[in-house]
């Protein structure tokens, strides 16, 4: 998955859409979330949270996003 797929947004998503998707993904995979309780082990959940943070860092900053898109 690339960063856009991790956050489930289109490549032409606006900064607001990316931020919204980040918060939704973060909530869905937060510690103690029912979504992760039975579906993923702790290691898998931690890896997902890490991927979400990496995607957010790359896509939330305009210059980082341009670099990533190249």
HTML snippet that shows the backbone in 3Dmol.js (N, CA, C, O; Angstrom):
<script src="https://3Dmol.org/build/3Dmol-min.js"></script>
<div id="view" style="width:600px;height:400px;position:relative"></div>
<script>
const pdb = `
ATOM      1  N   UNK A   1       0.835  -1.201   0.000  1.00  0.00           N
ATOM      2  CA  UNK A   1       0.000   0.000   0.000  1.00  0.00           C
ATOM      3  C   UNK A   1       0.869   1.249   0.000  1.00  0.00           C
ATOM      4  O   UNK A   1       1.873   1.323   0.707  1.00  0.00           O
ATOM      5  N   UNK A   2       0.466   2.228  -0.805  1.00  0.00           N
ATOM      6  CA  UNK A   2       1.165   3.505  -0.716  1.00  0.00           C
ATOM      7  C   UNK A   2       0.460   4.368   0.340  1.00  0.00           C
ATOM      8  O   UNK A   2      -0.545   3.960   0.923  1.00  0.00           O
ATOM      9  N   UNK A   3       1.006   5.565   0.574  1.00  0.00           N
ATOM     10  CA  UNK A   3       0.460   6.421   1.631  1.00  0.00           C
ATOM     11  C   UNK A   3      -0.992   6.819   1.374  1.00  0.00           C
ATOM     12  O   UNK A   3      -1.778   6.951   2.311  1.00  0.00           O
ATOM     13  N   UNK A   4      -1.342   7.009   0.114  1.00  0.00           N
ATOM     14  CA  UNK A   4      -2.725   7.367  -0.206  1.00  0.00           C
ATOM     15  C   UNK A   4      -3.669   6.208   0.122  1.00  0.00           C
ATOM     16  O   UNK A   4      -4.770   6.417   0.632  1.00  0.00           O
ATOM     17  N   UNK A   5      -3.234   5.014  -0.170  1.00  0.00           N
ATOM     18  CA  UNK A   5      -4.061   3.835   0.119  1.00  0.00           C
ATOM     19  C   UNK A   5      -4.183   3.612   1.624  1.00  0.00           C
ATOM     20  O   UNK A   5      -5.244   3.219   2.109  1.00  0.00           O
ATOM     21  N   UNK A   6      -3.115   3.857   2.355  1.00  0.00           N
ATOM     22  CA  UNK A   6      -3.162   3.706   3.811  1.00  0.00           C
ATOM     23  C   UNK A   6      -4.234   4.614   4.403  1.00  0.00           C
ATOM     24  O   UNK A   6      -4.993   4.202   5.281  1.00  0.00           O
ATOM     25  N   UNK A   7      -4.290   5.843   3.921  1.00  0.00           N
ATOM     26  CA  UNK A   7      -5.284   6.795   4.435  1.00  0.00           C
ATOM     27  C   UNK A   7      -6.611   6.730   3.687  1.00  0.00           C
ATOM     28  O   UNK A   7      -7.568   7.417   4.043  1.00  0.00           O
ATOM     29  N   UNK A   8      -6.660   5.896   2.643  1.00  0.00           N
ATOM     30  CA  UNK A   8      -7.872   5.713   1.847  1.00  0.00           C
ATOM     31  C   UNK A   8      -8.367   7.029   1.248  1.00  0.00           C
ATOM     32  O   UNK A   8      -9.536   7.392   1.376  1.00  0.00           O
ATOM     33  N   UNK A   9      -7.442   7.733   0.591  1.00  0.00           N
ATOM     34  CA  UNK A   9      -7.792   8.972  -0.109  1.00  0.00           C
ATOM     35  C   UNK A   9      -7.267   8.894  -1.544  1.00  0.00           C
ATOM     36  O   UNK A   9      -6.354   8.127  -1.850  1.00  0.00           O
ATOM     37  N   UNK A  10      -7.858   9.692  -2.394  1.00  0.00           N
ATOM     38  CA  UNK A  10      -7.412   9.773  -3.787  1.00  0.00           C
ATOM     39  C   UNK A  10      -6.110  10.565  -3.862  1.00  0.00           C
ATOM     40  O   UNK A  10      -5.797  11.351  -2.967  1.00  0.00           O
ATOM     41  N   UNK A  11      -5.364  10.351  -4.929  1.00  0.00           N
ATOM     42  CA  UNK A  11      -4.100  11.068  -5.117  1.00  0.00           C
ATOM     43  C   UNK A  11      -4.309  12.581  -5.228  1.00  0.00           C
ATOM     44  O   UNK A  11      -3.401  13.357  -4.929  1.00  0.00           O
ATOM     45  N   UNK A  12      -5.483  12.994  -5.651  1.00  0.00           N
ATOM     46  CA  UNK A  12      -5.749  14.428  -5.767  1.00  0.00           C
ATOM     47  C   UNK A  12      -6.542  14.967  -4.566  1.00  0.00           C
ATOM     48  O   UNK A  12      -7.165  16.024  -4.658  1.00  0.00           O
ATOM     49  N   UNK A  13      -6.517  14.254  -3.469  1.00  0.00           N
ATOM     50  CA  UNK A  13      -7.249  14.677  -2.269  1.00  0.00           C
ATOM     51  C   UNK A  13      -6.709  16.014  -1.764  1.00  0.00           C
ATOM     52  O   UNK A  13      -5.513  16.295  -1.836  1.00  0.00           O
ATOM     53  N   UNK A  14      -7.620  16.815  -1.258  1.00  0.00           N
ATOM     54  CA  UNK A  14      -7.231  18.113  -0.703  1.00  0.00           C
ATOM     55  C   UNK A  14      -6.554  17.903   0.655  1.00  0.00           C
ATOM     56  O   UNK A  14      -6.698  16.844   1.265  1.00  0.00           O
ATOM     57  N   UNK A  15      -5.823  18.904   1.121  1.00  0.00           N
ATOM     58  CA  UNK A  15      -5.219  18.801   2.457  1.00  0.00           C
ATOM     59  C   UNK A  15      -6.260  18.514   3.553  1.00  0.00           C
ATOM     60  O   UNK A  15      -5.985  17.770   4.494  1.00  0.00           O
ATOM     61  N   UNK A  16      -7.440  19.101   3.424  1.00  0.00           N
ATOM     62  CA  UNK A  16      -8.499  18.851   4.417  1.00  0.00           C
ATOM     63  C   UNK A  16      -8.967  17.396   4.380  1.00  0.00           C
ATOM     64  O   UNK A  16      -9.210  16.788   5.423  1.00  0.00           O
ATOM     65  N   UNK A  17      -9.091  16.846   3.178  1.00  0.00           N
ATOM     66  CA  UNK A  17      -9.498  15.442   3.048  1.00  0.00           C
ATOM     67  C   UNK A  17      -8.442  14.515   3.650  1.00  0.00           C
ATOM     68  O   UNK A  17      -8.774  13.523   4.299  1.00  0.00           O
ATOM     69  N   UNK A  18      -7.190  14.840   3.432  1.00  0.00           N
ATOM     70  CA  UNK A  18      -6.102  14.031   3.987  1.00  0.00           C
ATOM     71  C   UNK A  18      -6.120  14.104   5.506  1.00  0.00           C
ATOM     72  O   UNK A  18      -5.964  13.088   6.182  1.00  0.00           O
ATOM     73  N   UNK A  19      -6.306  15.288   6.036  1.00  0.00           N
ATOM     74  CA  UNK A  19      -6.347  15.432   7.496  1.00  0.00           C
ATOM     75  C   UNK A  19      -7.526  14.666   8.091  1.00  0.00           C
ATOM     76  O   UNK A  19      -7.381  13.991   9.110  1.00  0.00           O
ATOM     77  N   UNK A  20      -8.666  14.770   7.469  1.00  0.00           N
ATOM     78  CA  UNK A  20      -9.857  14.057   7.944  1.00  0.00           C
ATOM     79  C   UNK A  20      -9.623  12.546   7.913  1.00  0.00           C
ATOM     80  O   UNK A  20      -9.949  11.840   8.867  1.00  0.00           O
ATOM     81  N   UNK A  21      -9.058  12.063   6.816  1.00  0.00           N
ATOM     82  CA  UNK A  21      -8.791  10.627   6.672  1.00  0.00           C
ATOM     83  C   UNK A  21      -7.779  10.148   7.714  1.00  0.00           C
ATOM     84  O   UNK A  21      -7.900   9.045   8.247  1.00  0.00           O
ATOM     85  N   UNK A  22      -6.796  10.976   7.995  1.00  0.00           N
ATOM     86  CA  UNK A  22      -5.804  10.641   9.021  1.00  0.00           C
ATOM     87  C   UNK A  22      -6.477  10.460  10.381  1.00  0.00           C
ATOM     88  O   UNK A  22      -6.217   9.483  11.084  1.00  0.00           O
ATOM     89  N   UNK A  23      -7.332  11.393  10.741  1.00  0.00           N
ATOM     90  CA  UNK A  23      -8.005  11.309  12.044  1.00  0.00           C
ATOM     91  C   UNK A  23      -8.939  10.092  12.116  1.00  0.00           C
ATOM     92  O   UNK A  23      -9.038   9.445  13.159  1.00  0.00           O
ATOM     93  N   UNK A  24      -9.607   9.791  11.032  1.00  0.00           N
ATOM     94  CA  UNK A  24     -10.484   8.616  10.996  1.00  0.00           C
ATOM     95  C   UNK A  24      -9.656   7.342  11.152  1.00  0.00           C
ATOM     96  O   UNK A  24     -10.006   6.464  11.940  1.00  0.00           O
ATOM     97  N   UNK A  25      -8.568   7.242  10.407  1.00  0.00           N
ATOM     98  CA  UNK A  25      -7.711   6.047  10.480  1.00  0.00           C
ATOM     99  C   UNK A  25      -7.096   5.918  11.860  1.00  0.00           C
ATOM    100  O   UNK A  25      -7.040   4.824  12.421  1.00  0.00           O
ATOM    101  N   UNK A  26      -6.641   7.020  12.401  1.00  0.00           N
ATOM    102  CA  UNK A  26      -6.044   6.988  13.741  1.00  0.00           C
ATOM    103  C   UNK A  26      -7.044   6.510  14.789  1.00  0.00           C
ATOM    104  O   UNK A  26      -6.708   5.713  15.665  1.00  0.00           O
ATOM    105  N   UNK A  27      -8.257   6.997  14.690  1.00  0.00           N
ATOM    106  CA  UNK A  27      -9.308   6.575  15.628  1.00  0.00           C
ATOM    107  C   UNK A  27      -9.644   5.101  15.462  1.00  0.00           C
ATOM    108  O   UNK A  27      -9.834   4.383  16.444  1.00  0.00           O
ATOM    109  N   UNK A  28      -9.715   4.662  14.223  1.00  0.00           N
ATOM    110  CA  UNK A  28     -10.079   3.273  13.956  1.00  0.00           C
ATOM    111  C   UNK A  28      -9.054   2.297  14.521  1.00  0.00           C
ATOM    112  O   UNK A  28      -9.411   1.201  14.952  1.00  0.00           O
ATOM    113  N   UNK A  29      -7.786   2.689  14.520  1.00  0.00           N
ATOM    114  CA  UNK A  29      -6.736   1.789  14.983  1.00  0.00           C
ATOM    115  C   UNK A  29      -6.108   2.228  16.301  1.00  0.00           C
ATOM    116  O   UNK A  29      -4.995   1.823  16.637  1.00  0.00           O
ATOM    117  N   UNK A  30      -6.834   3.058  17.042  1.00  0.00           N
ATOM    118  CA  UNK A  30      -6.344   3.514  18.339  1.00  0.00           C
ATOM    119  C   UNK A  30      -6.288   2.347  19.318  1.00  0.00           C
ATOM    120  O   UNK A  30      -6.992   1.349  19.164  1.00  0.00           O
ATOM    121  N   UNK A  31      -5.450   2.491  20.308  1.00  0.00           N
ATOM    122  CA  UNK A  31      -5.355   1.465  21.334  1.00  0.00           C
ATOM    123  C   UNK A  31      -6.721   1.264  21.981  1.00  0.00           C
ATOM    124  O   UNK A  31      -7.388   2.228  22.355  1.00  0.00           O
ATOM    125  N   UNK A  32      -7.123   0.021  22.108  1.00  0.00           N
ATOM    126  CA  UNK A  32      -8.402  -0.290  22.715  1.00  0.00           C
ATOM    127  C   UNK A  32      -9.594  -0.194  21.778  1.00  0.00           C
ATOM    128  O   UNK A  32     -10.727  -0.430  22.196  1.00  0.00           O
ATOM    129  N   UNK A  33      -9.360   0.145  20.534  1.00  0.00           N
ATOM    130  CA  UNK A  33     -10.444   0.253  19.566  1.00  0.00           C
ATOM    131  C   UNK A  33     -11.075  -1.115  19.324  1.00  0.00           C
ATOM    132  O   UNK A  33     -10.372  -2.118  19.205  1.00  0.00           O
ATOM    133  N   UNK A  34     -12.387  -1.149  19.252  1.00  0.00           N
ATOM    134  CA  UNK A  34     -13.077  -2.409  18.984  1.00  0.00           C
ATOM    135  C   UNK A  34     -12.718  -2.970  17.615  1.00  0.00           C
ATOM    136  O   UNK A  34     -12.726  -4.185  17.417  1.00  0.00           O
ATOM    137  N   UNK A  35     -12.403  -2.084  16.665  1.00  0.00           N
ATOM    138  CA  UNK A  35     -12.048  -2.531  15.320  1.00  0.00           C
ATOM    139  C   UNK A  35     -10.786  -3.383  15.328  1.00  0.00           C
ATOM    140  O   UNK A  35     -10.652  -4.308  14.527  1.00  0.00           O
ATOM    141  N   UNK A  36      -9.881  -3.079  16.213  1.00  0.00           N
ATOM    142  CA  UNK A  36      -8.614  -3.824  16.243  1.00  0.00           C
ATOM    143  C   UNK A  36      -8.630  -4.961  17.251  1.00  0.00           C
ATOM    144  O   UNK A  36      -7.799  -5.867  17.182  1.00  0.00           O
ATOM    145  N   UNK A  37      -9.557  -4.920  18.174  1.00  0.00           N
ATOM    146  CA  UNK A  37      -9.562  -5.883  19.268  1.00  0.00           C
ATOM    147  C   UNK A  37      -9.558  -7.330  18.778  1.00  0.00           C
ATOM    148  O   UNK A  37      -8.758  -8.140  19.246  1.00  0.00           O
ATOM    149  N   UNK A  38     -10.436  -7.655  17.852  1.00  0.00           N
ATOM    150  CA  UNK A  38     -10.545  -9.042  17.420  1.00  0.00           C
ATOM    151  C   UNK A  38      -9.932  -9.312  16.050  1.00  0.00           C
ATOM    152  O   UNK A  38      -9.753 -10.470  15.673  1.00  0.00           O
ATOM    153  N   UNK A  39      -9.613  -8.275  15.312  1.00  0.00           N
ATOM    154  CA  UNK A  39      -9.107  -8.470  13.955  1.00  0.00           C
ATOM    155  C   UNK A  39      -7.593  -8.575  13.867  1.00  0.00           C
ATOM    156  O   UNK A  39      -7.068  -9.316  13.036  1.00  0.00           O
ATOM    157  N   UNK A  40      -6.894  -7.844  14.715  1.00  0.00           N
ATOM    158  CA  UNK A  40      -5.447  -7.775  14.606  1.00  0.00           C
ATOM    159  C   UNK A  40      -4.784  -8.060  15.951  1.00  0.00           C
ATOM    160  O   UNK A  40      -5.329  -7.765  17.015  1.00  0.00           O
ATOM    161  N   UNK A  41      -3.601  -8.640  15.864  1.00  0.00           N
ATOM    162  CA  UNK A  41      -2.791  -8.791  17.060  1.00  0.00           C
ATOM    163  C   UNK A  41      -2.145  -7.459  17.381  1.00  0.00           C
ATOM    164  O   UNK A  41      -2.196  -6.530  16.575  1.00  0.00           O
ATOM    165  N   UNK A  42      -1.539  -7.358  18.552  1.00  0.00           N
ATOM    166  CA  UNK A  42      -0.917  -6.099  18.971  1.00  0.00           C
ATOM    167  C   UNK A  42       0.184  -5.655  18.004  1.00  0.00           C
ATOM    168  O   UNK A  42       0.304  -4.468  17.700  1.00  0.00           O
ATOM    169  N   UNK A  43       0.974  -6.596  17.529  1.00  0.00           N
ATOM    170  CA  UNK A  43       2.045  -6.253  16.572  1.00  0.00           C
ATOM    171  C   UNK A  43       1.479  -5.682  15.275  1.00  0.00           C
ATOM    172  O   UNK A  43       1.977  -4.684  14.754  1.00  0.00           O
ATOM    173  N   UNK A  44       0.441  -6.324  14.766  1.00  0.00           N
ATOM    174  CA  UNK A  44      -0.176  -5.854  13.526  1.00  0.00           C
ATOM    175  C   UNK A  44      -0.786  -4.464  13.705  1.00  0.00           C
ATOM    176  O   UNK A  44      -0.657  -3.602  12.836  1.00  0.00           O
ATOM    177  N   UNK A  45      -1.439  -4.264  14.824  1.00  0.00           N
ATOM    178  CA  UNK A  45      -2.056  -2.971  15.105  1.00  0.00           C
ATOM    179  C   UNK A  45      -0.993  -1.888  15.212  1.00  0.00           C
ATOM    180  O   UNK A  45      -1.165  -0.787  14.688  1.00  0.00           O
ATOM    181  N   UNK A  46       0.088  -2.196  15.881  1.00  0.00           N
ATOM    182  CA  UNK A  46       1.182  -1.230  16.020  1.00  0.00           C
ATOM    183  C   UNK A  46       1.776  -0.898  14.651  1.00  0.00           C
ATOM    184  O   UNK A  46       2.091   0.259  14.376  1.00  0.00           O
ATOM    185  N   UNK A  47       1.927  -1.895  13.804  1.00  0.00           N
ATOM    186  CA  UNK A  47       2.450  -1.668  12.449  1.00  0.00           C
ATOM    187  C   UNK A  47       1.500  -0.783  11.641  1.00  0.00           C
ATOM    188  O   UNK A  47       1.945   0.099  10.907  1.00  0.00           O
ATOM    189  N   UNK A  48       0.206  -1.015  11.774  1.00  0.00           N
ATOM    190  CA  UNK A  48      -0.782  -0.178  11.075  1.00  0.00           C
ATOM    191  C   UNK A  48      -0.718   1.267  11.559  1.00  0.00           C
ATOM    192  O   UNK A  48      -0.759   2.200  10.757  1.00  0.00           O
ATOM    193  N   UNK A  49      -0.617   1.444  12.863  1.00  0.00           N
ATOM    194  CA  UNK A  49      -0.523   2.805  13.411  1.00  0.00           C
ATOM    195  C   UNK A  49       0.735   3.500  12.908  1.00  0.00           C
ATOM    196  O   UNK A  49       0.714   4.696  12.615  1.00  0.00           O
ATOM    197  N   UNK A  50       1.820   2.761  12.808  1.00  0.00           N
ATOM    198  CA  UNK A  50       3.074   3.317  12.309  1.00  0.00           C
ATOM    199  C   UNK A  50       2.914   3.745  10.841  1.00  0.00           C
ATOM    200  O   UNK A  50       3.360   4.829  10.465  1.00  0.00           O
ATOM    201  N   UNK A  51       2.289   2.911  10.021  1.00  0.00           N
ATOM    202  CA  UNK A  51       2.063   3.239   8.600  1.00  0.00           C
ATOM    203  C   UNK A  51       1.173   4.475   8.462  1.00  0.00           C
ATOM    204  O   UNK A  51       1.401   5.311   7.587  1.00  0.00           O
ATOM    205  N   UNK A  52       0.176   4.589   9.311  1.00  0.00           N
ATOM    206  CA  UNK A  52      -0.712   5.754   9.286  1.00  0.00           C
ATOM    207  C   UNK A  52       0.075   7.028   9.599  1.00  0.00           C
ATOM    208  O   UNK A  52      -0.104   8.051   8.938  1.00  0.00           O
ATOM    209  N   UNK A  53       0.937   6.964  10.600  1.00  0.00           N
ATOM    210  CA  UNK A  53       1.755   8.128  10.963  1.00  0.00           C
ATOM    211  C   UNK A  53       2.721   8.499   9.839  1.00  0.00           C
ATOM    212  O   UNK A  53       2.898   9.681   9.542  1.00  0.00           O
ATOM    213  N   UNK A  54       3.344   7.503   9.217  1.00  0.00           N
ATOM    214  CA  UNK A  54       4.246   7.774   8.091  1.00  0.00           C
ATOM    215  C   UNK A  54       3.492   8.441   6.941  1.00  0.00           C
ATOM    216  O   UNK A  54       3.981   9.395   6.335  1.00  0.00           O
ATOM    217  N   UNK A  55       2.312   7.932   6.653  1.00  0.00           N
ATOM    218  CA  UNK A  55       1.499   8.503   5.575  1.00  0.00           C
ATOM    219  C   UNK A  55       1.134   9.950   5.905  1.00  0.00           C
ATOM    220  O   UNK A  55       1.212  10.825   5.043  1.00  0.00           O
ATOM    221  N   UNK A  56       0.746  10.194   7.122  1.00  0.00           N
ATOM    222  CA  UNK A  56       0.367  11.545   7.541  1.00  0.00           C
ATOM    223  C   UNK A  56       1.549  12.505   7.394  1.00  0.00           C
ATOM    224  O   UNK A  56       1.396  13.607   6.867  1.00  0.00           O
ATOM    225  N   UNK A  57       2.720  12.085   7.859  1.00  0.00           N
ATOM    226  CA  UNK A  57       3.895  12.948   7.765  1.00  0.00           C
ATOM    227  C   UNK A  57       4.233  13.275   6.316  1.00  0.00           C
ATOM    228  O   UNK A  57       4.590  14.409   5.998  1.00  0.00           O
ATOM    229  N   UNK A  58       4.121  12.290   5.446  1.00  0.00           N
ATOM    230  CA  UNK A  58       4.473  12.492   4.039  1.00  0.00           C
ATOM    231  C   UNK A  58       3.451  13.345   3.298  1.00  0.00           C
ATOM    232  O   UNK A  58       3.821  14.137   2.431  1.00  0.00           O
ATOM    233  N   UNK A  59       2.182  13.196   3.625  1.00  0.00           N
ATOM    234  CA  UNK A  59       1.135  13.855   2.848  1.00  0.00           C
ATOM    235  C   UNK A  59       0.611  15.153   3.459  1.00  0.00           C
ATOM    236  O   UNK A  59      -0.048  15.929   2.768  1.00  0.00           O
ATOM    237  N   UNK A  60       0.886  15.400   4.717  1.00  0.00           N
ATOM    238  CA  UNK A  60       0.334  16.593   5.364  1.00  0.00           C
ATOM    239  C   UNK A  60       1.128  17.855   5.053  1.00  0.00           C
ATOM    240  O   UNK A  60       0.595  18.958   5.170  1.00  0.00           O
ATOM    241  N   UNK A  61       2.376  17.717   4.663  1.00  0.00           N
ATOM    242  CA  UNK A  61       3.224  18.844   4.324  1.00  0.00           C
ATOM    243  C   UNK A  61       3.318  18.935   2.798  1.00  0.00           C
ATOM    244  O   UNK A  61       3.612  17.943   2.130  1.00  0.00           O
ATOM    245  N   UNK A  62       3.071  20.116   2.258  1.00  0.00           N
ATOM    246  CA  UNK A  62       3.014  20.283   0.800  1.00  0.00           C
ATOM    247  C   UNK A  62       4.311  19.848   0.115  1.00  0.00           C
ATOM    248  O   UNK A  62       4.266  19.145  -0.895  1.00  0.00           O
ATOM    249  N   UNK A  63       5.456  20.253   0.646  1.00  0.00           N
ATOM    250  CA  UNK A  63       6.726  19.884   0.018  1.00  0.00           C
ATOM    251  C   UNK A  63       6.982  18.385   0.126  1.00  0.00           C
ATOM    252  O   UNK A  63       7.417  17.763  -0.843  1.00  0.00           O
ATOM    253  N   UNK A  64       6.720  17.804   1.278  1.00  0.00           N
ATOM    254  CA  UNK A  64       6.899  16.356   1.459  1.00  0.00           C
ATOM    255  C   UNK A  64       5.994  15.587   0.504  1.00  0.00           C
ATOM    256  O   UNK A  64       6.388  14.560  -0.049  1.00  0.00           O
ATOM    257  N   UNK A  65       4.794  16.088   0.320  1.00  0.00           N
ATOM    258  CA  UNK A  65       3.853  15.427  -0.582  1.00  0.00           C
ATOM    259  C   UNK A  65       4.336  15.492  -2.030  1.00  0.00           C
ATOM    260  O   UNK A  65       4.256  14.505  -2.762  1.00  0.00           O
ATOM    261  N   UNK A  66       4.837  16.659  -2.438  1.00  0.00           N
ATOM    262  CA  UNK A  66       5.379  16.771  -3.795  1.00  0.00           C
ATOM    263  C   UNK A  66       6.555  15.809  -3.995  1.00  0.00           C
ATOM    264  O   UNK A  66       6.657  15.144  -5.026  1.00  0.00           O
ATOM    265  N   UNK A  67       7.434  15.745  -3.003  1.00  0.00           N
ATOM    266  CA  UNK A  67       8.575  14.822  -3.078  1.00  0.00           C
ATOM    267  C   UNK A  67       8.092  13.373  -3.159  1.00  0.00           C
ATOM    268  O   UNK A  67       8.600  12.582  -3.954  1.00  0.00           O
ATOM    269  N   UNK A  68       7.126  13.043  -2.343  1.00  0.00           N
ATOM    270  CA  UNK A  68       6.587  11.677  -2.350  1.00  0.00           C
ATOM    271  C   UNK A  68       5.947  11.346  -3.696  1.00  0.00           C
ATOM    272  O   UNK A  68       6.136  10.249  -4.222  1.00  0.00           O
ATOM    273  N   UNK A  69       5.210  12.270  -4.241  1.00  0.00           N
ATOM    274  CA  UNK A  69       4.523  12.038  -5.509  1.00  0.00           C
ATOM    275  C   UNK A  69       5.493  11.845  -6.675  1.00  0.00           C
ATOM    276  O   UNK A  69       5.175  11.174  -7.657  1.00  0.00           O
ATOM    277  N   UNK A  70       6.667  12.436  -6.552  1.00  0.00           N
ATOM    278  CA  UNK A  70       7.672  12.244  -7.596  1.00  0.00           C
ATOM    279  C   UNK A  70       8.207  10.847  -7.497  1.00  0.00           C
ATOM    280  O   UNK A  70       9.072  10.460  -8.283  1.00  0.00           O
TER     281      UNK A  70
END
`;
const viewer = $3Dmol.createViewer("view");
viewer.addModel(pdb, "pdb");
viewer.setStyle({}, {cartoon: {color: "spectrum"}});
viewer.zoomTo();
viewer.render();
</script>
